């Protein structure tokens, strides 16, 4: 079931006439320029768009009638009459970003400039089935809108990052092993039925890559890979300014890359892959546990987390350095293989383990030995908020193409 929305869906089967369509296309171009260059004058819009002054004035008047543009008053003058300054009306509507994780849900409301208005989060422990997750998201959206006095009609879209393989076109989560009974879940339809707000669903690591492209370490970079390393490992592939999904929506499932010495087993969607087993959080901690058992070390009767092992390596511990080096070597091999295929200029590390400085430095040192296939490495600028930023960007992109559609189908 596709949700209708008063601002994002036109009624009736007839679209605008040809002159009306041209007018709307011009207005959309002006609106995009306003969103990217506010505040600016009509003269600025003429220069930026290449449209005539009367066309720009007509388009601005059209946008003002729709309350999408606000006048700011006169700007600075170079000797003539001060120009009227305009800005995009960013509180015309709002979007919601949802970071759906294995243990909690984080959510944010933002205006149409992407400025955060409010945050909300809830644990998913004991509530990981599709129906229970949908109820949690529904209650969170309603609570956020209510607390911030935003009417439902002004919530234009919801963007969601889901922890699994996701069919973006159909809005179906095909598999999410860290949740409960998540196979072929029609998450978009379930949420749109409950909330009557358009939703867009995307894989969580892809969403994090989108966030880094918008506001993070990959801003302005057309080709990069975002690698999230935590309990699991996944990658968001960003090629020619777009996310790459693959033919079955599984592009970026790098946790299944084969690792030398790993058992020769078939890839199973609900089982950890070879790379994930080797250098995911559990793999690193298991390797350290073996060392501790063999040497009698206990570190105060507490087994160290992966990032703590790397920090110990930085302080000179020889056994921890072995773990760090072997992890970096496997990761460098994986990045070299990916780079030979895709030749991206940048790899961004994210996730609880990926943001470890010692791991970044050790991996960079190994990659620098390559003659090529040696992309620049950096750590996520957004950290744990990358997915939330990306979910907001996802929702804004959903709104972008439909902002000028009106209820009666007329321009």
NORUR-V703218 format. One record per residue. SS is DSSP state (H for helix, E for strand, - for the rest). OMEGA is omega in whole degrees, -180 to 180 (* if undefined). Layout:
# NORUR-V703218
ss->SS omega->OMEGA
ss->SS omega->OMEGA
This chain:
# NORUR-V703218
ss->- omega->-179
ss->- omega->-178
ss->- omega->172
ss->- omega->180
ss->- omega->-172
ss->- omega->-177
ss->- omega->-172
ss->- omega->178
ss->- omega->-180
ss->- omega->177
ss->- omega->175
ss->- omega->-176
ss->- omega->-176
ss->- omega->175
ss->- omega->179
ss->- omega->177
ss->- omega->-177
ss->H omega->175
ss->H omega->178
ss->H omega->178
ss->H omega->179
ss->H omega->179
ss->H omega->-179
ss->H omega->177
ss->H omega->177
ss->H omega->180
ss->H omega->179
ss->H omega->178
ss->H omega->179
ss->H omega->180
ss->H omega->178
ss->H omega->179
ss->H omega->178
ss->H omega->-179
ss->H omega->-176
ss->H omega->-173
ss->H omega->-180
ss->- omega->-8
ss->- omega->176
ss->E omega->-178
ss->E omega->175
ss->H omega->178
ss->H omega->176
ss->H omega->-179
ss->H omega->176
ss->H omega->-179
ss->H omega->-176
ss->H omega->-174
ss->H omega->-173
ss->- omega->177
ss->- omega->179
ss->- omega->179
ss->H omega->178
ss->H omega->179
ss->H omega->178
ss->H omega->180
ss->H omega->178
ss->H omega->180
ss->H omega->179
ss->H omega->178
ss->H omega->178
ss->H omega->179
ss->H omega->177
ss->H omega->179
ss->H omega->179
ss->- omega->179
ss->- omega->178
ss->- omega->-179
ss->E omega->175
ss->E omega->174
ss->E omega->-179
ss->E omega->-176
ss->E omega->-176
ss->E omega->176
ss->- omega->-180
ss->- omega->-176
ss->- omega->174
ss->- omega->179
ss->- omega->178
ss->- omega->179
ss->- omega->-180
ss->- omega->-179
ss->- omega->172
ss->E omega->-180
ss->E omega->-177
ss->E omega->172
ss->E omega->175
ss->E omega->179
ss->- omega->-172
ss->H omega->178
ss->H omega->172
ss->H omega->178
ss->- omega->-176
ss->E omega->175
ss->E omega->178
ss->E omega->174
ss->E omega->-178
ss->E omega->174
ss->E omega->-179
ss->E omega->-178
ss->- omega->180
ss->- omega->-177
ss->- omega->177
ss->E omega->176
ss->E omega->174
ss->E omega->-173
ss->E omega->178
ss->E omega->170
ss->E omega->179
ss->E omega->174
ss->E omega->-173
ss->- omega->168
ss->- omega->-179
ss->- omega->179
ss->- omega->-178
ss->E omega->179
ss->E omega->-178
ss->E omega->179
ss->E omega->180
ss->E omega->175
ss->E omega->-180
ss->E omega->176
ss->E omega->176
ss->- omega->-180
ss->- omega->-178
ss->- omega->-178
ss->- omega->-172
ss->- omega->176
ss->- omega->-179
ss->H omega->-177
ss->H omega->-179
ss->H omega->177
ss->H omega->179
ss->H omega->178
ss->H omega->178
ss->H omega->179
ss->H omega->179
ss->H omega->-179
ss->H omega->179
ss->H omega->178
ss->H omega->-179
ss->H omega->-179
ss->H omega->179
ss->H omega->-180
ss->H omega->-179
ss->H omega->-178
ss->H omega->-176
ss->- omega->174
ss->- omega->178
ss->- omega->178
ss->- omega->-177
ss->H omega->-178
ss->H omega->180
ss->H omega->172
ss->E omega->-168
ss->E omega->-178
ss->E omega->176
ss->E omega->174
ss->E omega->-175
ss->E omega->171
ss->E omega->-177
ss->E omega->-174
ss->- omega->179
ss->- omega->178
ss->E omega->-170
ss->E omega->172
ss->E omega->-173
ss->- omega->-179
ss->- omega->-178
ss->- omega->-178
ss->- omega->-176
ss->E omega->173
ss->E omega->-174
ss->E omega->-180
ss->E omega->176
ss->- omega->-172
ss->- omega->-177
ss->- omega->173
ss->- omega->-174
ss->- omega->178
ss->- omega->-180
ss->- omega->172
ss->E omega->178
ss->E omega->-179
ss->E omega->180
ss->- omega->-171
ss->H omega->-180
ss->H omega->-180
ss->H omega->-179
ss->H omega->-178
ss->H omega->180
ss->H omega->177
ss->H omega->-178
ss->H omega->-168
ss->H omega->-175
ss->- omega->174
ss->- omega->179
ss->- omega->-178
ss->E omega->172
ss->E omega->-175
ss->E omega->-179
ss->E omega->173
ss->E omega->-173
ss->H omega->-180
ss->H omega->173
ss->H omega->178
ss->H omega->178
ss->H omega->177
ss->H omega->178
ss->H omega->178
ss->H omega->179
ss->H omega->178
ss->H omega->-176
ss->H omega->-171
ss->H omega->-171
ss->- omega->-173
ss->- omega->-178
ss->- omega->-179
ss->- omega->180
ss->- omega->-180
ss->- omega->-175
ss->- omega->-176
ss->- omega->179
ss->E omega->175
ss->E omega->172
ss->E omega->180
ss->E omega->177
ss->E omega->180
ss->E omega->177
ss->- omega->171
ss->- omega->174
ss->- omega->179
ss->E omega->177
ss->E omega->-180
ss->E omega->169
ss->E omega->-176
ss->E omega->-176
ss->E omega->-174
ss->E omega->179
ss->- omega->175
ss->- omega->178
ss->E omega->172
ss->E omega->177
ss->- omega->-174
ss->- omega->-175
ss->- omega->-174
ss->- omega->-180
ss->- omega->175
ss->- omega->-176
ss->- omega->177
ss->- omega->179
ss->- omega->178
ss->- omega->-173
ss->H omega->175
ss->H omega->180
ss->H omega->176
ss->- omega->-179
ss->- omega->-178
ss->- omega->178
ss->- omega->179
ss->- omega->179
ss->- omega->178
ss->- omega->-180
ss->- omega->-178
ss->- omega->177
ss->- omega->177
ss->- omega->179
ss->- omega->-170
ss->- omega->-178
ss->- omega->177
ss->- omega->177
ss->- omega->176
ss->- omega->-176
ss->H omega->-180
ss->H omega->179
ss->H omega->180
ss->H omega->-177
ss->H omega->-172
ss->H omega->166
ss->- omega->-175
ss->H omega->-178
ss->H omega->-180
ss->H omega->180
ss->H omega->-178
ss->H omega->177
ss->H omega->177
ss->H omega->179
ss->H omega->180
ss->H omega->179
ss->H omega->178
ss->H omega->-179
ss->H omega->-180
ss->H omega->-179
ss->H omega->-175
ss->H omega->-178
ss->- omega->179
ss->- omega->178
ss->- omega->180
ss->- omega->178
ss->- omega->-180
ss->- omega->179
ss->- omega->177
ss->- omega->-175
ss->- omega->171
ss->- omega->-176
ss->H omega->-178
ss->H omega->178
ss->H omega->175
ss->H omega->-180
ss->H omega->178
ss->H omega->176
ss->H omega->177
ss->H omega->178
ss->H omega->-180
ss->- omega->172
ss->- omega->180
ss->- omega->-172
ss->H omega->-178
ss->H omega->176
ss->H omega->179
ss->H omega->176
ss->H omega->179
ss->H omega->180
ss->H omega->-178
ss->H omega->-178
ss->H omega->177
ss->H omega->180
ss->H omega->-180
ss->H omega->179
ss->H omega->180
ss->H omega->178
ss->H omega->177
ss->H omega->180
ss->H omega->-180
ss->H omega->177
ss->H omega->180
ss->H omega->179
ss->H omega->-177
ss->H omega->177
ss->H omega->-180
ss->H omega->-170
ss->H omega->176
ss->- omega->176
ss->- omega->-177
ss->- omega->-171
ss->E omega->169
ss->E omega->179
ss->E omega->178
ss->E omega->176
ss->E omega->-178
ss->H omega->-175
ss->H omega->-180
ss->H omega->-179
ss->H omega->-179
ss->- omega->177
ss->- omega->179
ss->H omega->179
ss->H omega->179
ss->H omega->178
ss->H omega->-177
ss->H omega->-179
ss->H omega->179
ss->H omega->178
ss->H omega->180
ss->H omega->-179
ss->H omega->180
ss->H omega->-179
ss->- omega->178
ss->- omega->-180
ss->- omega->171
ss->- omega->173
ss->- omega->-174
ss->- omega->180
ss->- omega->-179
ss->- omega->174
ss->E omega->179
ss->E omega->175
ss->E omega->179
ss->E omega->178
ss->- omega->176
ss->- omega->-175
ss->- omega->179
ss->H omega->-177
ss->H omega->180
ss->H omega->-178
ss->H omega->-178
ss->H omega->179
ss->H omega->176
ss->H omega->180
ss->H omega->178
ss->H omega->177
ss->H omega->178
ss->H omega->178
ss->H omega->179
ss->H omega->178
ss->H omega->178
ss->H omega->177
ss->H omega->-179
ss->H omega->-172
ss->H omega->-174
ss->- omega->-174
ss->- omega->-175
ss->- omega->-174
ss->- omega->174
ss->- omega->-174
ss->- omega->-171
ss->- omega->-175
ss->- omega->177
ss->- omega->-180
ss->- omega->175
ss->- omega->*
